[in-house]
Amino acid sequence: MSKVEPIRTDGSPREAVVADQIESVIRRLGPVLHTHNVYVEADPDLTAICDSRALTRVLENLLLNAHAFSPSGSTICIRAQRFSRGKVIVSVEDTGIGIPVEDSERIFEPFYSGHDSLNPGTGVGLSIVKEFAKDLGGAVWMESCPGRGSTFSFTMLAATE
């Protein structure tokens, strides 16, 4: 969790074009994500108030999880849109193994990686996502259906109404 602190202490949120941030992360993760079909649905003019480095880390965590827990050749969909009351919502959806109900309550806890013995993670990625969303006045949640996939969504402040 010591890696969370540098993300949270930058303290310089700025206006960022969300679609540009998403595309930048996809390019950076291209060597990993090439085994999946990555689809982006985002208004090119949608802007948010955020720390770009933190947003990048959140997107990386969610995309790497989607990659790790969904079969090669499947689709990962990233959506960004204006949400109610001055917020932007970003969602990363996969068609992977999903998360069992018994893990869903704890999935954002530090070092919790679920009951899946094949889980390659350390259990800190989603706790980083949670801290980022909280720090910027947003929230994070997930919806999942075991055997059919998961959608992780988070909100942050919109730059304009």
N, C-alpha and C positions, 0 to 999 in steps of 0.2 A: 504493500500500500504506500510505501514511501514515494513511489512514482506518481501518485495522485497529487501530492502537494505541489510540485512544480507546475502542474497544469492549472491548479486552482489559484496560485499566487501571482500569476502574470498581471492580473488586475487591470488589463487594458482592453475591455471589450470595444469593438469597432463594428461598423457596418460591413457586412460581407454578403456577396451574392451566393446564395445557397447552392444553386446549380453548379457554379464554378468550383465551389469547395468539393462537391460530390464528384465532379469529373476529375478533379486533381487527385483525389484519393483513389479513384478507379484506375487512373493512369499509373500511379505509384504502385498499386497492388496488382497491376496487369500480369506479371509473371506467375502470381498465385491464382488469380481469378480466371485465367484463360481457360480453365477446364469447365467453366460455367457460362451460361448466357446471362449477362448482366444488363438489366433494363432499367432506364432512368425515366421517371415522369416528374418533371419539375418545371415550374414557370421560370423562364430565364431572367425575369425581372424581380423575382422574390428575394428580398433581402432580410437579414436578421442582424440583431445586435449580439455579437459573440466574440470570444477569443478564437481566432482562426485555428491556432494550434490545438486548442482543446476540441474544437469541432472536428478537426482532422483525426485526432485520437479516437473520438467517439465513433466516427464513421468507420475507421480502420477496425476497431474492436467488433463492431456489429457485422461488418462485411467478412472479416476473418472467421467469426463464429458461423455465419451463414454458409461460408465455404466449407468449413470443417464438418458441419453436421448435415450437409445435403449432398446427394450423389452427384458425381461428375456428369456434366451435360445438362443438369437441371437449371432452372431459372432462379436468379436472385433479382428481386425487384426493389428499387429504392424510389420512394415517393416523397416529395416535399410540396407542401401547400400551406396557404394561409389558414390558420385555425381561428377559433373565436377569441374575442377579447385581446387583440394585439399580439397573438402568438403565431409562431410557425410550428408546424408539426412535420417531423421527418420519420419515415417508417422504412425498415428493412425487412423484407419478407422472403422466406425461403420455403422450399418444398422438401425439407429434410425430415429427420427422425422425430422432431417435435420434442416437447418437454412434458414428462409425466406430471399429473396434477400434484402429486406429493412433493415435487420439487419446485413448483411454481411460486409458492409463498417465500421461498428462501433464495431464489435464483440471483437476486441482486446483493446478497450478503457477501462480504469479503471472504475469499478462500472457499466458498461453497461451489462445488462443481457438479453437484447432482449425484444420482445413483447410477449413472451410466459408467460402467467400468472402462469403457473405451474412450472416455472423455480425455482429450489431449491437453486440456487447459489447466491453469493454476487456480482459476476461480476469482481472479481480480478484474478481468475485463469488464464485466457487467457492473461491478461496484464502482468502477471508474465512470462508466456511463451514468450511473445514478448520481454520483457526486457532481458531475458536470451539469446535469439537468437541474439539480437543486440549487447550485451556486448561481445559475442564471435565471432563477425564478421559474423554472420549468418543472416538468415531471417526466418520469419514464415508466413504461409499463410494457407488458407483453401479452400476447394472445397465442395460444398454441393448441394444437391437436396432435397428440402422439401418433406417429406414423404418417402425418400429412404436412407437418411444417410448423413454423413459428413466424410471428411478426413482432418485431421490437419497434416501439415508437417512443419518441421523445419530443418535448416542446422546448422552445426558446423564444425570446422576445423578437417580435417583428420590428423591422426598422421603421416602417411606415404603416399607417392604418390602411 
